[in-house]
């Protein structure tokens, strides 16, 4: 089944006018010209019809007439193709209508229910998670936070061989003076190809030394246990690594390393609880109003 291009264009042009002129004006004209509750069909596949009022919202009010025509054309053609496939399926396979209806309900819920659920969560979610809550969650579930990689705290620099003052880098890395730390940061910003300055945060060792000779070390655990400072080079760059602390894979992760993950877990648990609370509230309020009933089987 295919609508002729001429007829389709006429229908679309009429629909575009409907959008541009305004719903109220069209409503008044239709009340004068057509009986009440008569819907105007814009397409048909066998006994299924697509009506003009079902096209509302396809085109934004700001769309041009050309864009409106294009969008409506695409939607009508898509509707026809889908209806044809449905009809063909009904002819060739056994369809469990009850199962289809259940899936339609689930899909409708995912479109409408989840939108309201997200709105409700945004309005009611307490997104403040204290350090005490995070620490309590961590201590109660230590087995959930086993490291899958080696991590370190420290300083790492990758600088071109032609960079100036490279002999001073190690001295700056070991200094605790504010002036030297500021100089090191300035040096990194000016000359380094990659860097990580020491702070309280942990970082995966493999991510830190990616694209460097350090990434090719065969036994990284032995390396971490053997060195707290290491220098190496390749044809283009010099590499400097100072290790202040390390943790080996298969051990419990430091709290600081998983702190953000725990915060996200706690927030997600609150979201799940709010979603359940919303469903319970809606159900209980509807029951009080007797908005639903279950009939005897």
N, C-alpha and C positions, 0 to 999 in steps of 0.2 A: 504494500500500500504506500503510495507516494503522492503527496500534495503537489499539484502543479505549481511551478514557480510564480506564475501570474497570480493565482489565487492566494498563495502564501504571502506574496508581497502586499496584496490588498489587505489581507488580515493584519499583517504586521504594521502596515501604515496606519490602519485604523487604531491599532493598539497604541502606537506611538503618540497619536493625537490624544488618545485617552489619557496617557501619562502627562503630556505637556499642557493640555488645556486645564486639567484638574478633575479630581474625582467627583466633586460636588456638582459641577456643571453637567457631567455625563450622567450622573445619577438622576438629575432633574429631567434631562432629555429622555432618558430611558423610561422614566415613570410616565411620561407623556405618550411615548411611542410603543411601549411594550407592556404586556400584562405583568403584574407583580410576581416575583420569584422565578421569572423565565431567565435561564442562563444561556449565554451565547457561546456556542461551540466554535473553537478555532481549528480543531483537528479531530480525526476519528481513525481508530484502528479497530475493525470489526465492530463489536458492540461497546467499545471503550471510547470515551470522549474526553478531550482536553478543553476546558472552558476558559473563557477570557479572564474571569476573576481569579483563576489559578496562576495567572501570569503576574499578578501584583507582587511587587518587590524584587522582580528579576533585574530591573534596571533602576539604578539610583536616580533620584530626582534631578541631579545635576548632569546626567548623561545627555549628550547631543542626540538628535533624531537619528543620525547615522549609527551611533553606538547602540541606541535602543533597538533599532531594527536588527542589527547584527546579533545582539544578545538574545532577543526573542526568537530569531530564526534558529539560532543554535539550540535553544532550549526545546523548541517544537520538534526539530529534527531528532534530537536526542530522545525526547519522549516517544516519538514514533518508533524509533529503533528498539527501544527497551520494551515497548508494548508488543512489537512483532516477535521479539525473542521470548517473551513470556507466553505468548499464544503458541509459539512453536513448541516450547517446553511442555505446555499443557497437553499438546497432541501426542507427544512422544514418550513422556515419562510419567510415572505416578507421583503426584505431588501431595505431600502431607500438609493439607491446608491448616490444620491446627498448629503444626510446628512452624509454618510460615508466619502465622499470626503472632505466635510467641516471639519470633525473631523480630517481627515488625514492632511489637511493643518494646522490646529491648532497645531497638534502634531509635525509636521515638524517645525513650527515656534518655538515651545517650545524647540526643540532640537537645532536648528541652530540660530534662531533669538535671543533667550535669551542669547546664548553664546556670540554673537556679542554685544548685549545690555550690558551685564555685562562687557565686555572688554571696551566698549565705556565709561561706567560709571566710571570704574577704572581710565581711562586716563583723565577724565574731572571733576571728583568730587572734589569740595573744601570741605575737611573734617574738616576745622577749623570753630568752632562755638564759638562766643564770649559770655562772661557772659552777655553783654548787650542784645544780641539777645535772650538768654535764659530767661532773666528777662522779656523782652517785651512779649515773647510768653506766659509766665506764667501769667502775669497781664491781658492779653487780654482774657485768658481762665480759670479763677479761678474755675469755676464750673466743669471743667474737672479734677480737682485735689483734689477731696474730699477724705479724708482718709477712707479706708475700715478696718483699724485696729488701735489700740492704738500704739503710738510710743514714744520712750524716748531718751534722751541723758543722759549718766551717766556711772557708773562703776559697773561691776558685776564680782564676783569671785566664783568659785566652787572648794573647796579644800578638800582633804581627812582629816578626823578627826585627823589622826596621823601626819599631816604636822606640822613643827616647827613654832614657833613665830606667831601663829594665833591671839594672843591678840594684836599684833601690826598692823594688817591688817586695821582696821577701821581708825587708826591714819594716816596711809599712804594714804588711800583713800581720806581723807579730806585735806591732806597737799597740798600746792601749790609750795613747794620748789622743784627745779629741782633735788636735791639729793634724796629726798624722792620719787619723781615720777620715777626716775631711779631704785630705790630700789624696788618699787612696781612692775615694769615691770620685773625686774630680778626674783622677788619672783614668779610671775605668770608663767614665763617660766620654773622655776625649780620645782614648786610644784602643780600648779593648774591643775584640770581636764578640766576646761573651764574658759575663762575669756573674758572680753571686757573692755578696758580702755577708760576713758572719752576723747573725742575729739569733734570736731564740727559736726560729723556725727550723724544722727538719725538712730535708729534701731527699728524694730518691737518688741514690748514687748514680745509677745508670742514666737517669735524665740529666743530671748535672754534667756528666762528662761525655755526653753524646757528641759525635763528630770530633773526637780527640783520640790520641793513642791510648789514653786511659780506658777507653771503652773496650779495647782489645785485650785487656789484662785477663788471662785465663782463669785465675783463682782470685776473685775479688775479695772473698772473705779473708783469705790469708793476707792479701794486700792491706786491707783495713786494719788488721791486727798488727801489722808490721810497721806501718808508717803513720806519722802524724803530720809529716810534710813531705811533698814530692814535687820534683820539677822534671819536665820532659819537653820534647820538641818534635816537630816534623819539618818538612821542607819549607813551610810558610809561617808557622806560628810557634810561640813559646807558651807552655802551659804551667801554671802554678796552682798547687792544691795544698791547703792547710786544713787538717781535720781536727776539730775541737772535740767532737764526740761522734760515736757511731752506734748503730744497732743492727744486728744481723738478722736476716730473714728467719722465719719460724720461731721468733721470740715475740713476746707481747709488745705491741706498739706503745711508744710513749703517748701519754694523753695529748700532748700538744700536737702531735702528728694527725690524730683522728678527731680533734676537737670540733672542726667544722662539720665533719661527717656525722658526729653524734648530734650536733645541733640540728642538722637536717632530718635525722631520724626522729628526734623528739617532735619537731614541727610536723612531720608527716603523720606521726601517731595522733597528734592533736587534730589534724585535718580529717583523719579517718573517724575519730570520735565525734567531731562536729557533724560529719555527714550522717553518721548513725543517729545522732541527736535530732537532726533535722527530720529524718524519716519518721522517727518515733513521735516527734511533736506533731507533724502533719497528720499522722495516723490517729493519734489520740484526740486531736481537735476535731478531725472529721468524724470520729466515732461519737463524740459528744453531740455533734450537730446532726448525727444520723445521715451523713452524706453518702453512705454506702451500706450495702447489705449483701449477705451471702444467702442464696436460695437453696432449698433442700434439693439434693440430687435425685 
